[in-house]
């Protein structure tokens, strides 16, 4: 038999997944998830909300805002005692905005706390 003129399943599934990813966030969802994270009661909820905010971030939201969300998520990881993960988020925040004082302070606190745990 010749080649099928129909799209095969091996193409359709990744294509649909890509469309879902590209359309998953509206323009204001970054701010909505960030706000939800700021009002979350537990570190787990904060991490989930800030992660979703980062997934929805666009250039229009601003690099400094993205840095702040990384710092906030780092704070949540620090609350859980996951200092290595927190340090990664603080580093990302500082890479994006060297003036993000929350990330600089959080990084210093997490590094000190990590050393106390070892």
DRENSEFI-190783 format. One record per residue (C-alpha): residue in three letters; chain; x, y, z. Coordinates in Angstrom, 3 decimals. Layout:
<nodes>
<node r="ALA" c="A" u="X" v="Y" w="Z"/>
...
</nodes>
This chain:
<nodes>
<node r="UNK" c="A" u="0.000" v="0.000" w="0.000"/>
<node r="UNK" c="A" u="1.093" v="3.554" w="-0.602"/>
<node r="UNK" c="A" u="1.535" v="6.226" w="2.007"/>
<node r="UNK" c="A" u="-1.630" v="7.304" w="3.740"/>
<node r="UNK" c="A" u="-2.925" v="10.769" w="3.048"/>
<node r="UNK" c="A" u="-4.185" v="10.956" w="6.626"/>
<node r="UNK" c="A" u="-2.223" v="12.343" w="9.549"/>
<node r="UNK" c="A" u="-0.898" v="9.576" w="11.729"/>
<node r="UNK" c="A" u="-1.385" v="9.365" w="15.494"/>
<node r="UNK" c="A" u="2.324" v="9.915" w="16.087"/>
<node r="UNK" c="A" u="1.917" v="13.416" w="14.659"/>
<node r="UNK" c="A" u="-1.510" v="14.295" w="16.026"/>
<node r="UNK" c="A" u="-0.786" v="13.746" w="19.730"/>
<node r="UNK" c="A" u="2.310" v="15.991" w="19.935"/>
<node r="UNK" c="A" u="0.569" v="18.604" w="17.789"/>
<node r="UNK" c="A" u="-2.508" v="18.673" w="20.050"/>
<node r="UNK" c="A" u="-0.292" v="18.810" w="23.156"/>
<node r="UNK" c="A" u="1.552" v="21.784" w="21.671"/>
<node r="UNK" c="A" u="-1.716" v="23.587" w="20.943"/>
<node r="UNK" c="A" u="-2.937" v="22.994" w="24.491"/>
<node r="UNK" c="A" u="0.343" v="24.350" w="25.880"/>
<node r="UNK" c="A" u="0.266" v="27.427" w="23.653"/>
<node r="UNK" c="A" u="-3.333" v="28.244" w="24.487"/>
<node r="UNK" c="A" u="-3.269" v="27.193" w="28.158"/>
<node r="UNK" c="A" u="-2.754" v="30.691" w="29.557"/>
<node r="UNK" c="A" u="-4.588" v="33.877" w="28.832"/>
<node r="UNK" c="A" u="-2.890" v="37.244" w="29.053"/>
<node r="UNK" c="A" u="-3.901" v="37.910" w="32.655"/>
<node r="UNK" c="A" u="-3.355" v="34.436" w="34.090"/>
<node r="UNK" c="A" u="0.207" v="35.195" w="35.205"/>
<node r="UNK" c="A" u="-1.118" v="37.905" w="37.509"/>
<node r="UNK" c="A" u="-4.024" v="35.766" w="38.674"/>
<node r="UNK" c="A" u="-1.790" v="32.831" w="39.619"/>
<node r="UNK" c="A" u="0.713" v="35.165" w="41.261"/>
<node r="UNK" c="A" u="-2.046" v="36.722" w="43.365"/>
<node r="UNK" c="A" u="-3.399" v="33.297" w="44.255"/>
<node r="UNK" c="A" u="0.080" v="32.273" w="45.389"/>
<node r="UNK" c="A" u="0.436" v="35.389" w="47.524"/>
<node r="UNK" c="A" u="-2.819" v="34.499" w="49.284"/>
<node r="UNK" c="A" u="-2.161" v="30.748" w="49.582"/>
<node r="UNK" c="A" u="-2.133" v="29.266" w="53.064"/>
<node r="UNK" c="A" u="0.445" v="26.497" w="52.689"/>
<node r="UNK" c="A" u="3.864" v="26.241" w="51.047"/>
<node r="UNK" c="A" u="2.516" v="23.501" w="48.770"/>
<node r="UNK" c="A" u="-0.271" v="25.769" w="47.507"/>
<node r="UNK" c="A" u="2.194" v="28.620" w="47.022"/>
<node r="UNK" c="A" u="4.557" v="26.419" w="45.009"/>
<node r="UNK" c="A" u="1.708" v="25.195" w="42.813"/>
<node r="UNK" c="A" u="0.362" v="28.699" w="42.159"/>
<node r="UNK" c="A" u="3.748" v="30.294" w="41.525"/>
<node r="UNK" c="A" u="4.707" v="27.433" w="39.195"/>
<node r="UNK" c="A" u="1.507" v="27.985" w="37.211"/>
<node r="UNK" c="A" u="2.212" v="31.720" w="37.125"/>
<node r="UNK" c="A" u="5.685" v="31.053" w="35.714"/>
<node r="UNK" c="A" u="4.192" v="28.696" w="33.113"/>
<node r="UNK" c="A" u="1.858" v="31.516" w="32.016"/>
<node r="UNK" c="A" u="4.442" v="34.315" w="32.051"/>
<node r="UNK" c="A" u="4.951" v="36.323" w="28.867"/>
<node r="UNK" c="A" u="7.272" v="39.187" w="28.009"/>
<node r="UNK" c="A" u="4.348" v="41.554" w="28.541"/>
<node r="UNK" c="A" u="4.281" v="40.588" w="32.240"/>
<node r="UNK" c="A" u="7.798" v="41.940" w="32.724"/>
<node r="UNK" c="A" u="11.064" v="40.286" w="33.673"/>
<node r="UNK" c="A" u="11.128" v="41.907" w="37.130"/>
<node r="UNK" c="A" u="7.730" v="40.349" w="37.911"/>
<node r="UNK" c="A" u="8.994" v="36.952" w="36.810"/>
<node r="UNK" c="A" u="11.981" v="37.373" w="39.124"/>
<node r="UNK" c="A" u="9.658" v="38.210" w="42.027"/>
<node r="UNK" c="A" u="7.627" v="35.053" w="41.432"/>
<node r="UNK" c="A" u="10.790" v="32.928" w="41.386"/>
<node r="UNK" c="A" u="11.774" v="34.559" w="44.696"/>
<node r="UNK" c="A" u="8.328" v="33.897" w="46.178"/>
<node r="UNK" c="A" u="8.463" v="30.263" w="45.077"/>
<node r="UNK" c="A" u="11.953" v="30.035" w="46.584"/>
<node r="UNK" c="A" u="10.496" v="31.300" w="49.862"/>
<node r="UNK" c="A" u="7.872" v="28.544" w="49.761"/>
<node r="UNK" c="A" u="10.509" v="25.880" w="49.134"/>
<node r="UNK" c="A" u="12.540" v="27.297" w="52.026"/>
<node r="UNK" c="A" u="9.475" v="27.046" w="54.273"/>
<node r="UNK" c="A" u="9.388" v="23.336" w="53.465"/>
<node r="UNK" c="A" u="13.097" v="22.948" w="54.169"/>
<node r="UNK" c="A" u="13.922" v="22.265" w="50.499"/>
<node r="UNK" c="A" u="16.861" v="24.633" w="50.504"/>
<node r="UNK" c="A" u="18.626" v="23.354" w="47.386"/>
<node r="UNK" c="A" u="15.505" v="23.852" w="45.271"/>
<node r="UNK" c="A" u="14.938" v="27.253" w="46.881"/>
<node r="UNK" c="A" u="18.504" v="28.276" w="46.032"/>
<node r="UNK" c="A" u="17.858" v="27.385" w="42.394"/>
<node r="UNK" c="A" u="14.800" v="29.623" w="42.308"/>
<node r="UNK" c="A" u="16.643" v="32.464" w="44.032"/>
<node r="UNK" c="A" u="19.479" v="32.126" w="41.502"/>
<node r="UNK" c="A" u="16.998" v="32.299" w="38.608"/>
<node r="UNK" c="A" u="15.409" v="35.386" w="40.145"/>
<node r="UNK" c="A" u="18.777" v="37.094" w="40.572"/>
<node r="UNK" c="A" u="19.774" v="36.168" w="37.002"/>
<node r="UNK" c="A" u="16.614" v="37.912" w="35.804"/>
<node r="UNK" c="A" u="16.851" v="40.925" w="38.107"/>
<node r="UNK" c="A" u="19.961" v="41.594" w="40.199"/>
<node r="UNK" c="A" u="17.958" v="44.180" w="42.157"/>
<node r="UNK" c="A" u="15.421" v="41.633" w="43.420"/>
<node r="UNK" c="A" u="16.184" v="42.090" w="47.116"/>
<node r="UNK" c="A" u="13.770" v="39.344" w="48.154"/>
<node r="UNK" c="A" u="15.783" v="36.839" w="46.132"/>
<node r="UNK" c="A" u="19.135" v="38.099" w="47.433"/>
<node r="UNK" c="A" u="17.965" v="37.943" w="51.054"/>
<node r="UNK" c="A" u="16.166" v="34.644" w="50.571"/>
<node r="UNK" c="A" u="19.249" v="33.128" w="48.981"/>
<node r="UNK" c="A" u="21.429" v="34.157" w="51.923"/>
<node r="UNK" c="A" u="18.908" v="32.775" w="54.425"/>
<node r="UNK" c="A" u="18.472" v="29.485" w="52.537"/>
<node r="UNK" c="A" u="22.233" v="28.999" w="52.198"/>
<node r="UNK" c="A" u="22.681" v="29.588" w="55.930"/>
<node r="UNK" c="A" u="19.809" v="27.248" w="56.802"/>
<node r="UNK" c="A" u="21.142" v="24.556" w="54.439"/>
<node r="UNK" c="A" u="24.521" v="24.672" w="56.137"/>
<node r="UNK" c="A" u="22.827" v="24.266" w="59.519"/>
<node r="UNK" c="A" u="21.033" v="21.145" w="58.284"/>
<node r="UNK" c="A" u="24.203" v="19.406" w="57.083"/>
</nodes>
